[in-house]
Amino acid sequence: MIKTNRSLGENRWATQRHYVQTEEFILHPFGGMYWEKRKILFISDTHFGKVMHFRKSGIAVPKGAINENWVKLDQLITFFRCKEVVILGDLFHSEYNVEWELFSSLMNTYDSIRFSLVLGNHDILEAELYTKAGIDVYETLLYGDLLFSHHPMEVAGKYNIHGHIHPAVLMGGKGMGKTKVPCFFFGAEYGIMPAFGAFTGTARVPVSKEDSVYVLVGDQVISVE
C-alpha cells in the first residue's frame, strides 16, 4: 500500500513523519531529514563539486546543474527554518576544484546557521578549507542512542543513521517496467539517508516486511507498505 501525508506540504511538498525510537523526524522529498525538536536538518552525500569534476574529465554535464543542489539546500533551510545543517559525509566530490570557492562563499551567507560535516570517504580536502567555510568537522555524531555516521556502523545499544549507500528500491505496477527510486530506509537497527546530490547514482537495498521505506517521487515522500 502507498500513502501520502501532506501535513507539511503547504509549499507544494508532501513530507512524511517517521519515528526512530521516541524521536520524530520529518522527511522531505529533496532527501532532507529534519529533527524538529533540535532544529537540525540532516542531508547526506551532497557531492558538491562533482559537476566540475565530470566536466574536467570531458563528460558533458551542463553547468546549470551546479546550481541545482544549492537551490534545493536553500529551499530546505528556508522551509524548515533550521538552526543547524548536518551533512552525513561526501560533502565535496574529492579533489579541490573551482566549485569549492563558490561553495565556501555561499556557506558564509548563512550567518545564523551552524554547518557540521561527518566525514565521508570523499571528504579529503585540507582541514583549513572546511574551517574557512565555517564548517565543523566530526568523525561521527552521537545524540543519546542515535549515532550518525557516513559509513554503516554497528555499536551496541545505538541506532545508526548513515549515508554512503545512496539507497533505492524498485517501483512499478503490473504490466509496467520496474524503476529504481531513491528512498529513505529504516530498519530495526539502522537507517539510511538518500543521496542529496545530483549525478550520484543509487543502489538497490533489500527490504523486509519489518522495514520502513519512503520513496522520493517528484515533490512527494511516499510511504511504501
C-alpha positions in Angstrom: 0.0 0.0 0.0 1.2 3.5 -0.7 0.1 6.5 1.3 1.0 10.2 1.5 0.9 12.8 4.2 0.7 16.4 3.1 0.6 17.9 6.6 3.7 19.9 5.9 3.1 20.3 2.2 1.7 23.8 2.1 4.6 24.9 0.0 3.8 22.2 -2.6 6.0 19.5 -0.9 4.4 16.4 0.6 6.5 15.3 3.6 6.3 12.3 5.9 6.9 11.9 9.6 8.9 8.9 10.9 9.8 7.9 14.5 13.2 6.5 15.3 12.8 5.1 18.8 11.0 8.0 20.5 12.4 10.8 18.2 10.3 12.2 15.4 11.8 13.2 12.1 10.3 14.9 9.1 11.3 13.5 5.7 11.4 15.9 2.7 11.3 14.9 -1.0 14.7 16.5 -1.6 16.2 13.9 0.7 16.5 16.1 3.8 15.5 14.8 7.2 14.5 17.4 9.9 14.7 16.8 13.6 12.2 19.4 14.7 12.9 19.1 18.4 16.6 20.1 17.9 16.1 22.3 14.8 18.6 20.2 12.9 18.4 19.4 9.1 20.3 16.3 8.0 21.4 15.6 4.5 23.9 13.2 3.1 26.1 12.7 0.0 25.8 16.1 -1.4 28.8 15.7 -3.7 29.2 19.3 -4.4 32.0 19.8 -7.0 31.0 16.7 -8.9 29.7 18.6 -11.9 33.1 20.4 -12.4 34.9 17.1 -11.7 32.9 15.5 -14.6 33.4 18.5 -16.9 37.2 18.3 -16.3 37.1 14.7 -17.3 35.4 15.6 -20.6 31.9 14.4 -19.5 29.3 16.9 -20.9 27.4 17.9 -17.8 25.5 21.2 -18.1 27.0 23.9 -15.9 23.5 24.8 -14.7 23.5 21.6 -12.8 25.9 23.2 -10.3 23.0 25.4 -9.1 20.6 22.6 -8.6 21.9 21.4 -5.3 22.3 24.9 -4.0 18.7 25.8 -4.8 17.5 22.6 -3.1 19.6 23.3 0.0 18.5 26.9 0.3 14.8 25.9 -0.1 15.2 23.2 2.7 16.8 25.7 5.1 14.0 28.2 4.4 11.3 25.6 4.6 12.3 24.2 8.0 13.9 27.3 9.4 16.6 25.1 10.9 19.4 26.2 13.2 21.9 23.6 12.1 22.6 21.6 8.9 24.5 18.3 9.4 25.9 16.6 6.3 26.5 12.9 6.7 29.6 12.7 4.5 30.7 13.2 1.0 30.1 16.9 1.1 32.5 17.7 -1.8 33.5 15.3 -4.5 37.1 14.6 -3.7 39.8 16.9 -5.2 39.6 20.7 -5.0 38.1 22.5 -8.0 36.8 26.0 -8.6 33.3 25.0 -7.4 34.7 24.9 -3.8 35.1 28.7 -3.9 31.5 29.1 -4.8 30.5 26.7 -2.1 32.6 28.4 0.5 31.3 31.9 -0.3 27.7 30.7 -0.2 28.2 28.9 3.1 29.3 32.2 4.7 26.0 33.8 3.7 24.2 31.7 6.4 25.3 33.7 9.4 22.8 32.3 11.9 23.1 28.6 10.9 25.7 26.1 12.0 27.1 23.7 9.5 28.5 20.3 10.6 30.2 17.6 8.5 30.5 14.0 9.4 33.5 12.9 7.3 32.9 10.5 4.4 35.3 8.8 2.0 35.2 11.7 -0.5 36.0 14.3 2.1 39.7 14.6 1.5 40.2 18.4 1.4 42.6 20.2 3.7 41.1 20.9 7.1 41.7 24.7 6.7 39.3 24.8 3.8 36.4 23.4 6.0 37.3 25.9 8.7 37.4 28.8 6.3 33.9 27.8 5.0 32.6 27.8 8.6 32.1 24.0 8.8 32.6 22.0 11.9 34.1 18.5 11.2 33.4 15.3 13.0 34.1 11.6 12.6 30.6 10.7 14.0 27.8 12.5 15.9 26.0 11.0 18.9 22.7 12.2 20.3 21.7 9.9 23.1 21.1 6.5 21.5 21.2 7.8 17.9 24.6 7.5 16.2 25.0 9.5 12.9 27.8 8.5 10.6 28.7 8.3 6.9 29.5 4.6 6.6 27.4 2.0 8.3 28.4 1.3 11.9 27.5 -1.3 14.5 27.7 0.0 18.1 25.9 -1.9 20.8 22.8 0.0 22.1 22.9 2.6 19.4 20.7 3.2 16.4 22.9 4.1 13.4 21.7 6.6 10.8 24.1 6.8 7.9 24.7 7.7 4.3 27.1 6.3 1.7 24.8 3.7 0.2 22.5 6.0 -1.9 19.6 3.7 -1.3 16.8 2.9 -3.8 14.0 0.4 -4.3 12.3 -1.0 -7.4 8.9 0.5 -8.1 6.4 -0.3 -10.8 3.0 -1.9 -11.3 1.7 -4.9 -13.3 2.4 -4.7 -16.9 4.9 -1.9 -16.3 8.7 -1.8 -16.1 10.5 -1.5 -12.8 12.4 1.6 -12.0 14.8 2.3 -9.2 13.6 5.1 -7.0 15.7 6.8 -4.3 14.4 6.3 -0.7 14.8 6.7 3.0 15.3 3.3 4.6 14.7 2.5 8.3 15.4 -1.0 9.6 15.4 -2.3 13.1 18.9 -1.3 13.9 19.9 1.3 11.3 18.5 3.9 8.9 20.0 5.0 5.5 19.7 8.5 4.1 19.2 9.1 0.4 21.9 10.9 -1.6 21.1 14.6 -1.8 23.3 15.5 -4.7 22.6 15.2 -8.4 24.5 12.7 -10.5 25.2 10.4 -7.6 23.5 7.2 -8.7 21.6 4.8 -6.5 22.0 1.3 -5.1 19.1 -1.1 -4.5 18.7 -2.1 -0.9 17.0 -5.3 0.3 13.7 -4.7 2.2 11.8 -6.9 4.6 8.3 -6.5 5.9 9.5 -5.1 9.2 11.4 -2.2 7.5 10.1 1.3 6.8 10.7 2.7 3.3 9.9 6.2 2.0 10.5 6.8 -1.7 11.2 10.2 -3.2 8.9 10.9 -6.2 8.8 14.4 -7.5 7.5 16.7 -4.8 6.4 13.9 -2.6 7.7 11.5 0.0 5.7 8.3 -0.3 5.5 5.6 2.4 5.6 2.1 0.9 4.0 -0.6 2.9 
